[in-house]
Every structure is written in structure tokens, then in C-alpha cells.
């Protein structure tokens, strides 16, 4: 009997150690995966920034010259972008020429769609890029500029244009995709929200103070 109890104890300890090691391995894997995803997103955003505002069209550090988007702003127009998201600022001779806003379309077909929307100081769109999505391959993924040129249709548009900000199926001016209306509908609404945000906060966005890493804007 004592031998049986001893064996049970050894097995219990072994199982407990195995569970601890397994849980630790899973936790480490999750942390590493999250870090890798975060790095990939950051790299995609950095690449997208220079697609929206080409190198040579500004003379500041586009990656570090930022405005913290906090409670001073009506963030509901940008979707669920998270706390203290950053807008990037392009300048020439110290003057802000373009603001690049993080925007999230929460109503994609599968999950939320993360975008960057660049807006020139005059209110015209400099460009839009999709930085993260999980839309259906061959259908909704046409919001990716590598899949189609649909995302370029926003370039040069503004709220002052005589256009209806909706897909054609809803009576608007933007094409939808064959077999996929939900995705472009979500993106059109998100881009319009970015323009409305810019219009509402134009003074703060165009006069954020001296260029510096992590500038919080006033």
C-alpha cells in the first residue's frame, strides 16, 4: 500500500510538472506570436506610409513625427483604433502637408479591416492602403492594392466633391466587387469617416507643434 501511494504521488507530481511546462510553452509561444504579428503590422504600416506619401515629397521623419489620437478627438469617426493610436504627419519646411490617419472598418465580411488614410492639407485624399484584413480570397481581398486597383479610386477625392460616399449598389459612386459588397461598403464608409474626422479636427491636425518623435499635438 505505501508503495502504491508513493507511485500515485510520483505520477501526480509528474503530471503537475508536465502541465506547468506545457502551459509555460503555450504562454511563450503566444507572446512570441503576438510580437511577430505586431512587427509585421508595423512593417506593413511603414511600407504603406511611403506608398501614400512618396519619399521625396516631405522632409521630416514620417515614422516618428506623430500625433497621439486621444480623448481630445472624436475617435468614433475612425472606428475602433484602440487607445492612443498615432496619426503620422508629413511636412515640408515645417508645414504639415499631409496627415495619415489609422482607420478601422469594424464591419468587414470576416473581421475588422485596418486602413491608413492619407489626407492632404486641402482635404483631398492622398491615398488609402489596407494594412490588415482577413477578407475572402478572390472576392473581398480586392481591397488590397496587390490584388486590384480598387483602393486607388479614393485618391484625389474629398468631401467637397459632388459624389455620394457609398457603393453603387447603395446608390453611391464607388464600385463594389462581383459577389462581394460588404467589404467595399465597409471601406467606403471608413474612408468617409476619416475625411469627416479630418474636417472636424483640421486645425489641430495641421498645427501639431514642432516636429519630434511622438509629438502629441495640441
N, C-alpha and C positions, 0 to 999 in steps of 0.2 A: 504493500500500500504506500509506504513512504516513497518508494521508487517511482510509483505511478504519479504521485503528487509532484515529485521533482520533475518528472518528464513533462507534465502539464505546464508547470511553471516555466520550464525552458522554452516550450513551444509558444506560450503566451508572450514571453519576453521577445522571442524571435519574431513573432507576428507584429508586435508593437514596434520593434526596430524597423522591420520591413515597411510598415505603414508610414513611419516617420520619414524614412529615406525616400519613399515614393512621393509623399506629399511635398517634401523639400524639392525633389527633382521637378515635379509639376510646377511648383511656385517659381523656381528659377527659370524654367522654360517659358512660362507666361511673361515674366519680366523681360527676358531677352527678346521674346517675340514682340512685345509692346514697344520696346526700344527700337527694334528693327523697323517696325511699321512706322513709328514716329519719324525715324531718319528718312525712310522712303518718301513719306509725305512731305517732309521739309525739302528734300531734293527736288521733288516734283513741283513744289511751290516756287523754289528758286529758279528752276528752268522756265516755269510759266511766267514769272515776273519779267524775264528778259524777252519773252515772246510778245508780251503785251506792250512793254516799253523797251524797244531795242537798245542795246549797248551803243553809246554814242549820242543818244538823244537826251541824255541827262548827265550831270557832272557830280552827283553825290553818290554815297554808298546806299544803293537801293535796298539792300538786305537789312541794314541796321538803322536806317532813317525811318522811324516808325511812329505811329500814333496809337496809344492804347485806347481801345474802344471799351469804355466803362460806362458807369451809370449816368454820365453826362449826356449820353447819346440815346436816341430812340432805336435800340438794337433790335426791336421786334421786326423792323423792316429788313434786316439782314438774315433773319431766320435764327435757328439755334446754333450760334457760332461759338458758344462757350464763354466763360468769364475771361475778361482781359485779353481778348483777341487783338491782333495788331493789323492796322492798315499800313501799307508801305507808301512812301512818298518819293516821287521823282522830282528833282529840282534842276533848274538851270540858273546859274548866278544867284543862288539862294532863294529864288522864287519857285514856289510849287507849281509844277506844270501838269502833273498827273497824280491822282490818288488811286491806289489799288486796294480794293476792299475785299475782305473774306466774306463770302456769302454761302449760306446753306439752304438748299431747296429741300424741305423736310418731306415732301410728298412725291418722291421718285417712285417708280414702279416697284422696286425692291427695297431699297433703303434710301436714306438721305443722300443728296448729291452735293458735294463740296466744290465751290467755284471760286475763282478770282475774277473780279470785275474791275477793270481799269477805266477811270473816268477823267477826261481832260478838264482843265480849269474852266473851260467854256461850257461844260456839261455834256459834251459829246463822249460817247464810249470809245475808249482807246482799243479795247479788246476784251474778250472773255475767254477764259480757259477752264476746263474741268480738271480738277486735281485729284478727286477721289469719287468713285461711283461703283456700283455693282449692277448696273442695268443689263438687260438681256443681250447677249452677244448677237450681232446681226440685226438687232432692232433698236433698242434704246441706247446701245453703246455708240450710236452715231453722234452723240453729244461730244464725243472725244474727237479732237481735230485730226487725230491719226486715222480715224475711221471715215470721216466725211468732212466737208467744208461747211456744214450747217452752222456751227458755232460762230463762223465769221460773219454771219448775216447781221449780227448786232453791231459790228464795227461802224462807227460814224453816226449811229442813231442817238436820239436824245428824247427827253420828254416834250421838248418843244416841236418835235416833228409831227406832221399830220399822219400818225399811224396809230393803229389800235393794238395795244400790248396783249395779244392773245394769239393762239394758233388759228389757222384758217378755219378749222372745224368749228371753232367757237366764235367765228366772225372777225378774227383778227388778221394781222398781216404776216404772220410767221408760219412757215411750212411746218407741218407735222411729219412724222415718219410713217411709211406704209406699215400698218399693223402695230404701230406704237404711238399713241397720242399722249399718254400720261406723262412720259418722260419729257418731251419738249414743252408740254404745257407747264410742268413744274419749273423748268429752267427759265422760260419766258417770264413767268411771274416773279422768280427770284431776281432776275436782271432788272426788271421794272422796280422791284423793291430797293435795289441798290441805287438806282437813279433817284428815287424818291428820298432815300437816306442822304445822298449827296446834296440834293436840293435843300433839304431841311437843315443840314449842318455845314453848308458850304463855307461860311465864314471861319468856322473852327478848323475845318479840314485844310483850307488853303492858307491859313495863318497859324501853323502849329508851333511857331517859335524856331530858334536856330536848329540847324541840322545836328543830330547827335544820335548815338546808338541808344535805342529805346526811348526816344523823345516821347513824352506823354501828351503833348499838345494842350493848348489852352484855348 
